[in-house]
Amino acid sequence: MPPSQQELVEQLVRLIDIRLLDPLEILLDGDDAVAALREIVRSRARSWATQMLGDDHRVAVGAIVRAISTLYPGDSPFDPPLDWWRSPLGQVVAGRMGHPTAQSVSYAVAGAMLGITRQGVHDLVSRGKLARHPEGGVLPASVRDRLLQQGSRNA
């Protein structure tokens, strides 16, 4: 089940505060401009969440890619901890894209994305409900497809 818009907004605001605005506030010695930025971020986060949860898949993926590349920069592939997939942003990413950078994910990651155990993933792979990657693990697209099927059943 996808998160509510408010849950997604709150996570986006919290991430931007921690990763971008708090360090900026320290560098600027508590400048009032940061307080104004916090208000702008809250307003924009509502717009981003609307895009991510909206009907236009292309717009949603664009907003997700911008958020991930900004909030999780690095030279190595995006590899969040298992808990992240249970967060509102993680649930939206899994449902829209599967994994944004991986060709395959481990059974543990697939389980976190689906909200089930590794054993549950193993069972789904064995029954042909999730596609196994030829080199091991699970195809992220099959996880995304499973989430989409579950979402349409709950609608």
N, C-alpha and C positions, 0 to 999 in steps of 0.2 A: 504494500500500500504506500503510495507516495506521501511525502510529508505535507503538512499544511503550508500555505504560503507564509504564514507568520513564523513557523518554525524555521523555514529556510531563510527568511529575512533576518531573524535573530542570529542564526549561525553566520551569515555573511557579515553582518555588522560586527559581531564579536571577532571574527577572523581579521577583518580590516583594522579594527581597533588594535588588536594584539600585534599583527604583523607590520602594519604601516603607520597608523596614527600615534600609537604609544611611543615608538622610537622617534618619530618626528617631533612629538611634544618634548621629549628629553633633549633632542638636539636644539630645539628652538627655545628651550628654557621656559616651557609652559605658555608659549605665545597664544593670544586669544584667537589667532587665525585657525588653530587646530580645533577649537571648539566649533567654529563655523564649518570646518570640514566635516566634523562628526555629524552635524545636521544634514549636510549634503549627502553624506554616505548613507544615512538612514533613508532618506528619500530615494536615492538611486537604488539602494538594495531592494526596495519594494518593486521597482521597475524591473530589475534583474530577475527577481524571483518570479514575477509575472511572466517574463519571457521564458525562463527555464521550465516553468510548469505549463506554459501555453500550448496551443494547438499547432503552431508553426515549428516543425521539427528543426528546420535550418536555423531559425532565429534562436531557438533554445540551445542548440549545440554551439552556436557562435558565442552566446552569453556564457555557457559553461567553459568553453575553451579559454575565453578571456579571463574568467575568474581563476581557473586553475593555473594558467600561466603567470598570472600576476601574484596570486597568493602562495603558490608553491614553486617559485623559480629554482632553477638549478641546472647543472650540466648533465646530470644523470636522469634516466627515465623516471617518470612519475610513479612512485611506489608507496602509497600511503599505508599506514598500519591498518590491521584488520578492523579495529574499532571505527576507523574513519568511514568505512562502507556502511555502517549502521547510522551515521549522522544524516541529517536532512540533505546536505549537499552530496554526500556519498550515495544516498538512495536515488537522488535525481540523476547523478552521473551514471550509475548502474542502469537505470531504467531508460535513459536516452542513448547511451553510447556503449554500454558494457564497461570495458576498461579503456580509457582514452589513448593509452600508448602501448599496451601489451598485446601480443599476438595470441598468447595463452596465459591463463591464470591457474594458480595452484588450486587444489580442491578446497583448501582452507580459505583462500580469497573468494572463490566462487560461493562457498558457504556463507561467508560474511556478506557478500553482495546480495544473496538470496534470503539471508536471515535464518539459515539452517546449519546443521553440523556438517563436518567433512564427510561423515558417514552417509548423511542424507544426499550429499552431492554424488558420492560413489554410487549410491542406489539409483539416482536419476541417470547417471552416465550408463550404468549397467542395463537399465531399462530403455535406453535410447531417448530419454527425455532431455538430456543435455549432450551436446556434441563434444567428443574428446578431441583434443589437438593431436595430430599425428606424432608429435615429439613428446607428448605428455601434457597433463593438465587439461583444462577445459577452454573451449573457444569463448571469449568474452561475448561475442555476438549471440551465442546460444543462451548465455545467462540473461542478456538483455531481452531476448525473445521470450524467455520463460517469464520474466518480470512483466512484460507487456501482456502476455496471456493471462497472468494472474490478475493484472489490473483490469482487463476487459471482463473477467469473470466477476470482479467485485463492483463493477460499475452498474 
